[in-house]
């Protein structure tokens, strides 16, 4: 089952730490599809801190899209699709 959640990540911007919140679609244990900025990504969250904030993760794949498209992605409407079909649709948006 896939769930749409909000995840928080610790980012290190040249020694300045910031928490970034991302909309995420859980597609497998510890594996999510996120939308942030100009990227839709598949990420594996390897470690979280005591507050549930991701501290270590790996980005497996990225689809770069205009930010105005990324901010409008509705994961609720995508959650019943396979990952392949979801990325096929996102790639089709990119070509349009």
C-alpha positions as CSV (number, residue, x, y, z in Angstrom):
1,X,0.0,0.0,0.0
2,X,1.2,3.5,-0.8
3,X,0.7,6.5,1.5
4,X,1.2,10.2,0.9
5,X,3.2,11.8,3.7
6,X,5.3,14.8,4.5
7,X,8.9,14.0,5.3
8,X,11.6,16.3,6.8
9,X,15.2,16.1,5.8
10,X,18.3,17.7,7.4
11,X,20.3,19.4,4.6
12,X,23.8,20.8,5.1
13,X,24.3,23.9,3.0
14,X,28.0,24.6,3.4
15,X,27.9,24.1,7.2
16,X,24.5,25.7,7.7
17,X,21.9,23.1,8.5
18,X,18.3,23.5,7.4
19,X,15.2,21.2,7.7
20,X,13.5,20.8,4.3
21,X,10.0,19.4,4.2
22,X,9.0,17.3,1.2
23,X,5.7,15.8,0.0
24,X,6.4,12.0,-0.4
25,X,4.7,9.0,-1.7
26,X,5.8,5.8,0.2
27,X,6.3,3.1,-2.4
28,X,8.2,0.5,-0.3
29,X,9.6,0.3,3.2
30,X,12.1,3.3,3.5
31,X,11.6,4.1,-0.2
32,X,9.7,7.2,-1.3
33,X,9.0,9.4,-4.3
34,X,9.5,13.1,-3.4
35,X,8.7,16.4,-5.1
36,X,10.8,19.4,-4.2
37,X,12.1,22.4,-6.1
38,X,12.6,21.2,-9.7
39,X,13.0,17.5,-8.9
40,X,10.8,14.5,-8.6
41,X,13.0,11.8,-7.0
42,X,13.1,8.3,-5.8
43,X,14.9,8.2,-2.4
44,X,15.8,5.5,0.1
45,X,15.8,6.9,3.7
46,X,18.6,5.0,5.5
47,X,18.5,6.8,8.9
48,X,16.3,9.2,10.8
49,X,17.0,11.1,14.1
50,X,14.9,10.8,17.2
51,X,12.4,13.3,15.8
52,X,11.9,11.3,12.6
53,X,13.9,13.7,10.4
54,X,15.9,12.0,7.7
55,X,19.6,12.4,8.2
56,X,21.0,9.9,5.7
57,X,19.3,9.0,2.4
58,X,20.2,8.0,-1.1
59,X,18.7,9.5,-4.2
60,X,18.1,6.7,-6.7
61,X,16.6,8.7,-9.6
62,X,15.6,12.2,-10.5
63,X,13.2,13.7,-13.0
64,X,13.9,17.4,-13.6
65,X,10.8,19.5,-14.3
66,X,9.9,23.1,-14.1
67,X,9.2,24.1,-10.5
68,X,5.7,25.2,-11.3
69,X,4.9,21.6,-12.4
70,X,6.6,20.0,-9.4
71,X,4.7,22.1,-6.9
72,X,1.4,21.1,-8.6
73,X,2.0,17.3,-8.5
74,X,-0.8,15.6,-6.6
75,X,0.6,12.3,-5.2
76,X,-2.9,11.3,-4.1
77,X,-3.8,11.0,-7.8
78,X,-0.6,9.0,-8.5
79,X,-0.5,6.6,-5.5
80,X,-2.4,3.8,-7.3
81,X,0.0,3.8,-10.3
82,X,3.1,1.6,-10.6
83,X,6.4,3.5,-10.2
84,X,7.2,3.0,-13.9
85,X,3.8,4.4,-15.0
86,X,4.1,7.3,-12.6
87,X,7.6,8.3,-14.0
88,X,6.3,7.6,-17.6
89,X,3.6,10.2,-17.0
90,X,6.1,12.7,-15.4
91,X,8.4,12.2,-18.4
92,X,5.5,12.9,-20.7
93,X,4.9,16.2,-18.9
94,X,8.5,17.1,-19.4
95,X,8.3,16.6,-23.2
96,X,5.1,18.7,-23.5
